Amino acid sequence: MSICINVRKRPVFEKEYAKGEMDAVSASNPAIVVHEAKFKVDGITKYIQDTAFEFDNTFNENENSQDMYQFSIRDLLPTIFENGIVTCFAYG
């Protein structure tokens, strides 16, 4: 048995941009990077702290469900027809 975790970054919606929110996440296979704005100890100097999370595959906001299917799910179909067990969980 094996577990494979794939993540697709959603786009930032126009209403989020209108509220002044920024895109703080980037996807570069196999990592998702969260960019967090912070202040140094002096309380004045700003910097960005990047935190990376690695997965089996990541997809950016420009890739679609067909891309995810082709690279993540399609190869699992024979397992289903050979009495194997496959679970696909999608959230969001």
Number of C-alpha atoms within 10 A of each C-alpha: 3 3 8 9 12 17 20 17 15 16 11 14 10 10 9 11 11 9 8 9 12 10 13 13 18 18 21 13 15 16 18 23 17 17 16 12 11 13 12 10 8 7 8 9 9 12 12 13 13 13 12 16 10 16 14 13 19 21 23 17 13 10 13 12 9 11 12 17 12 10 12 16 14 11 10 15 12 10 11 11 9 8 8 10 11 12 9 9 6 7 4 3
